[in-house]
Amino acid sequence: MVKTLQIDTESQKYSGLIFDIKHYAIHDGPGIRTTIFMKGCPLSCKWCHNPESRSVKIEKMYSKAKCIGCQQCVEICPQDACSLTANGIITDKDLCIVCGECADKCPTKATEMSGYTISASKIIDILKREIVFFDQSGGGVTFSGGEPLLFPDFLNMVLDLCGENKIHRTVDTSGYVKKDILLDVAKRTDLFLYDIKMMDPQKHKKYTGVDNQRILDNLWVLSETDAKIIIRMPLIKNINDSNSDIEQAADFISRLPGKEKGVDILPYHDIAIHKHEKLGQTYDPNGMTAPDEEKLNHIIYKFRQYGIAAKLN
C-alpha cells in the first residue's frame, strides 16, 4: 500500500502524496498562483472533475489515443501485468504492483502514474522560484485536491514554511474534516475556498456520498474565527440550481458570522470523461449539464438579493 504520509529519514521532513502542480493558475484565489493538488478525498461527487484525486493510492492511467503499440511497457513490466490487445494495453490489476516502470518507459506518455510523494522542503523550493510572480500579482500558493485537510501534518508544515517565506496561503476544502483539524489549519491560512454543494442533506449524500451536516457546522465555526472565506458552489442543472436550492444556500451564507463571504459559481463541465477513461472507469454523466446563461444570471441575482457578492468562476 502506498503511504500518503511518511517521514523522509534523510531530511526528517514530512512528505505528502500529490497528483499535480499547476503553475500560473488564475482561478484558485487572488493573483497568479501555484496550485498543489493533494491526492485523496472523502467525498465522491457525481460531477467530480478530478477523479484521479479520489484515491489515496498511486494509480495508473492509460490513453489509447496516445499509444503506438510499441510494447515497451509489456517488455519491462516485472509482474507481466501488461499485454497488448485490440483495445490497446490492458493491465491485470491483480498482478500490477503500481511500480511505474511502464510509465517511465512509455515514449508517448500513453501510460502515466497519477500520484507521487513530495517533501515539504521540495514544495517550498518550487514556490520560492515563483515568489516574484506572487508579489507582482498579489498571488501565492493554493492547496487543493482531493482534500488537502486529509493530511494535516504535512499541510501544516508546508503552510508554516510558506508563512516564513511570506507566501500567501489559500486552502481549497470540502470542509468534511474534524473541527480541530480545520481550526488548526486556519491558524496558518490566509484564505479558504470552501465548497458548498447543496443544502439538502439527503440530496447531498445521494450526489456526494456523505451527509453535509459536518460541512455546514465547520463552515459556521470557521466563520466565527473571522477567517477570510470565499464559498464555491458547483452548479448542475436540475440537481442544485432550483430557486429553493439557491435560496436555502443564500440564506445560510448571509447569516454566517464574521467577514462577508463572496460566492464563486462553478458551472458543471464534462472534462472528467477522458480522465475516467484513462483510469479504466466508466463515467455516466446521466444527463448532467450546466445551467444556461439566463439561469446563471438569475442565480447571481438571487444571491445579491441576500447581500452576497456572487460571480462566475
Long-range contacts (C-beta under 8 A, 24 or more apart in sequence): 1-57, 2-56, 2-57, 2-58, 2-98, 2-115, 3-117, 4-39, 4-40, 4-56, 4-150, 4-151, 5-151, 5-153, 5-154, 6-117, 8-119, 11-119, 11-121, 13-119, 13-120, 13-121, 13-157, 14-119, 14-120, 14-153, 14-154, 14-157, 15-117, 15-118, 15-119, 15-120, 15-154, 16-117, 16-118, 16-120, 16-151, 16-154, 16-155, 16-158, 17-56, 17-58, 17-115, 17-116, 17-117, 17-151, 18-115, 18-116, 18-117, 18-118, 19-50, 19-52, 19-53, 19-114, 19-115, 19-116, 19-146, 21-126, 23-130, 24-133, 25-142, 27-313, 28-142, 28-144, 28-170, 28-172, 28-193, 29-139, 29-140, 29-142, 29-168, 29-170, 29-191, 29-193, 29-230, 30-137, 30-138, 30-139, 30-140, 30-168, 30-191, 31-134, 31-137, 31-138, 31-139, 31-140, 31-168, 32-133, 32-134, 32-136, 32-137, 32-139, 33-134, 33-139, 33-140, 33-141, 33-142, 33-170, 34-126, 34-127, 34-130, 34-140, 34-141, 34-142, 35-141, 35-142, 35-143, 35-144, 36-123, 36-141, 36-142, 36-143, 36-144, 36-148, 36-158, 37-144, 37-145, 37-146, 38-143, 38-144, 38-145, 38-146, 38-147, 38-148, 38-150, 38-151, 38-155, 39-114, 39-115, 39-145, 39-146, 40-145, 40-146, 40-147, 40-150, 40-151, 41-145, 41-146, 41-147, 41-150, 41-174, 42-147, 42-150, 42-174, 42-176, 42-177, 42-210, 43-147, 43-174, 43-176, 43-208, 43-209, 43-210, 44-208, 44-209, 45-197, 45-207, 45-208, 45-209, 45-234, 46-207, 46-208, 46-286, 46-288, 47-207, 47-234, 47-236, 47-268, 47-272, 47-285, 47-288, 48-272, 49-269, 49-271, 49-272, 49-275, 50-145, 50-146, 50-272, 50-275, 51-272, 51-275, 51-276, 51-279, 51-281, 51-283, 52-114, 52-115, 52-275, 52-278, 52-279, 53-145, 53-146, 54-146, 55-115, 56-150, 57-98, 57-115, 58-98, 58-100, 58-113, 58-114, 58-115, 58-116, 59-98, 59-113, 59-114, 59-115, 59-279, 60-91, 60-96, 60-98, 60-102, 60-103, 60-111, 60-112, 60-113, 60-114, 61-111, 61-112, 61-113, 61-114, 61-275, 61-278, 61-279, 62-88, 62-89, 62-91, 62-110, 62-111, 62-112, 62-278, 62-280, 63-109, 63-110, 63-112, 63-274, 63-277, 63-278, 64-88, 64-89, 64-110, 65-110, 66-108, 66-109, 66-110, 67-108, 67-110, 67-111, 68-107, 68-108, 68-110, 70-107, 72-102, 72-105, 72-106, 72-107, 73-102, 73-103, 73-105, 73-106, 73-111, 76-101, 76-102, 76-105, 77-101, 77-102, 91-280, 112-278, 114-279, 120-154, 120-157, 120-158, 120-161, 121-161, 123-158, 123-161, 124-158, 124-161, 124-162, 124-165, 127-162, 127-165, 127-167, 128-165, 131-165, 131-167, 134-167, 134-168, 138-168, 139-168, 140-167, 140-168, 140-169, 140-170, 140-190, 141-167, 141-168, 141-169, 141-170, 142-170, 142-171, 142-172, 142-193, 143-169, 143-170, 143-171, 143-172, 144-172, 144-193, 145-172, 147-173, 147-174, 147-176, 147-177, 148-172, 148-173, 149-173, 149-177, 149-181, 149-182, 149-185, 150-177, 152-181, 152-184, 152-185, 155-185, 156-184, 156-185, 156-188, 159-185, 159-188, 159-189, 160-188, 163-188, 172-232, 174-215, 175-214, 175-215, 175-216, 175-218, 175-219, 175-222, 176-210, 176-214, 176-215, 176-218, 177-214, 177-218, 179-217, 179-218, 179-221, 182-218, 182-221, 182-222, 183-221, 183-222, 183-225, 186-222, 186-225, 186-227, 189-227, 190-228, 191-228, 191-229, 191-230, 192-222, 192-227, 192-228, 192-229, 192-230, 193-229, 193-230, 193-232, 193-264, 194-219, 194-222, 194-229, 194-230, 194-231, 194-232, 195-231, 195-232, 195-233, 195-234, 196-231, 196-232, 196-233, 196-249, 196-253, 197-233, 197-234, 197-240, 198-239, 198-240, 198-245, 198-249, 199-245, 199-248, 199-249, 199-252, 200-245, 200-248, 203-239, 203-240, 207-239, 207-240, 216-252, 219-256, 220-256, 220-257, 223-256, 223-257, 223-258, 223-259, 223-261, 224-257, 224-258, 225-258, 226-258, 226-259, 227-258, 227-259, 228-259, 229-258, 229-259, 229-261, 230-261, 230-262, 230-263, 230-264, 231-261, 231-262, 231-263, 231-264, 232-263, 232-264, 232-266, 232-313, 233-263, 233-264, 233-265, 233-266, 234-266, 234-267, 234-268, 235-265, 235-266, 235-267, 235-268, 235-290, 235-291, 235-296, 235-299, 236-268, 236-288, 236-289, 236-290, 236-291, 237-268, 237-288, 237-289, 237-290, 237-291, 237-292, 237-295, 238-287, 239-288, 241-291, 241-295, 241-299, 243-302, 246-299, 246-302, 246-303, 247-302, 250-302, 250-303, 250-305, 250-306, 250-308, 251-306, 253-303, 253-306, 253-308, 254-306, 254-307, 254-308, 260-307, 260-308, 260-309, 261-308, 262-308, 262-309, 262-310, 262-311, 263-303, 263-308, 263-309, 263-310, 263-311, 264-310, 264-311, 264-312, 264-313, 265-296, 265-299, 265-300, 265-310, 265-311, 265-312, 265-313, 266-313, 267-291, 267-296, 267-312
